[in-house]
Amino acid sequence: MRKRKILVPMPKSRFYKVMCKNCGAENIIFDRASFPTKCKVCGTQLVKPTGGKVEVINAEIIAELG
């Protein structure tokens, strides 16, 4: 069998909808961010960049967007 050629490749990156553990506010973050993302309401650092995907530290992932 022949492999089908993918005409339009899909990106591997995603956006996450996360909820802050301190204040409960919802934020949308990029899963491969290179800069620490903070909560819009309380200013707590939500994710830590690791060189690839981010490490979610003070948040809970609610949904994966895109």
C-alpha positions as CSV (number, residue, x, y, z in Angstrom):
1,M,0.0,0.0,0.0
2,R,1.1,3.5,-0.7
3,K,1.3,6.2,1.8
4,R,-0.9,9.2,1.1
5,K,0.8,12.5,0.9
6,I,-0.5,15.1,3.4
7,L,-1.3,18.2,1.4
8,V,-1.7,20.6,4.2
9,P,0.2,19.6,7.4
10,M,-1.5,20.4,10.7
11,P,0.5,22.2,13.4
12,K,1.5,20.3,16.5
13,S,1.1,23.3,18.8
14,R,-2.2,24.0,20.7
15,F,-3.8,26.5,22.9
16,Y,-5.0,25.6,26.4
17,K,-7.8,27.1,28.4
18,V,-6.6,26.9,32.0
19,M,-8.1,27.9,35.4
20,C,-5.9,29.6,38.0
21,K,-5.7,27.6,41.2
22,N,-5.5,30.8,43.3
23,C,-8.3,32.9,42.0
24,G,-10.3,30.7,39.7
25,A,-9.9,33.0,36.6
26,E,-9.8,31.4,33.2
27,N,-6.9,32.2,30.9
28,I,-5.9,31.0,27.4
29,I,-2.2,30.0,27.0
30,F,0.0,28.6,24.2
31,D,1.4,25.1,24.9
32,R,4.9,25.9,23.5
33,A,5.3,29.4,25.1
34,S,8.9,30.6,25.6
35,F,8.0,33.1,28.3
36,P,6.4,32.5,31.7
37,T,2.6,33.2,31.5
38,K,0.9,34.9,34.4
39,C,-2.7,35.1,35.5
40,K,-4.5,38.2,34.2
41,V,-6.4,38.7,37.6
42,C,-4.0,37.8,40.4
43,G,-0.6,37.8,38.6
44,T,0.4,34.3,39.7
45,Q,2.8,32.4,37.3
46,L,0.7,29.7,35.6
47,V,3.2,28.0,33.4
48,K,7.0,27.5,33.3
49,P,8.7,27.2,29.8
50,T,10.9,24.1,29.5
51,G,12.3,24.6,26.0
52,G,9.5,22.6,24.3
53,K,6.0,22.3,25.8
54,V,5.3,24.3,28.9
55,E,4.9,22.9,32.4
56,V,1.6,23.8,34.0
57,I,2.4,24.7,37.7
58,N,-0.3,26.8,39.3
59,A,-3.2,26.0,36.9
60,E,-5.6,23.3,35.8
61,I,-6.1,22.5,32.1
62,I,-9.9,22.8,31.4
63,A,-9.9,22.4,27.6
64,E,-7.6,22.1,24.6
65,L,-8.4,24.6,21.8
66,G,-7.6,24.1,18.2
